[in-house]
Amino acid sequence: IFCLATDGGNNRAAYFVATQDDGLSDALRAMPYVPLFRLGRAVLLLESPSSASRQFTGNLEQNKLKSAGGLMTSEERKIVDKVNKKDKKKRREMMKEEQQKMQKRSREEVGGCFNERKKKRAKGPNPLSCKSRKSKSS
C-alpha cells in the first residue's frame, strides 16, 4: 500500500488489494487501476472498477482517438478534421436530396399528399355483446 501511495497511484506493479477497512478502500478507489477485493459472507468479492479508473481510461482512449494512437501530428489532425467536416456536409446534402426524391415518388404513387390519414368510421355493435332477437311464434 505504501508503494501505491508513493508511486502516485499508478499501480505499475499491478497489485490487487484485499481489505475490509472502509477508509483504506475509499483511498484506493480514488486511485486508477487498483483492483479491490472485499470479504462478504465468507466469499471473496471483486469490486467493479472505480469511477477514477473509468474516468482515467476514458480520457486515455479519447487521447488515442484524437492522435490516432500517437502517430498523427496536430497539423495532420487539423487536415483530417477539415476533410471530415466537408464529408459530413456532402453526406447531409445527399441524404436531403434522397429524402426529397422518395417523398416525390411516394406522392406520385399515392396520388396526392401522403400525410393525410383516413378518418375512422363508427362501426356497428359487437354481435356477441348484443341480445339475440326473440322470434315471434304464434
Secondary structure as UniProt FT lines:
FT   HELIX           2..6
FT   TURN            7..8
FT   TURN            12..13
FT   STRAND          17..18
FT   HELIX           22..29
FT   TURN            32..33
FT   STRAND          36..40
FT   TURN            41..42
FT   STRAND          43..46
FT   HELIX           51..67
FT   TURN            68..71
FT   HELIX           74..110
FT   TURN            114..115
FT   TURN            127..129
//
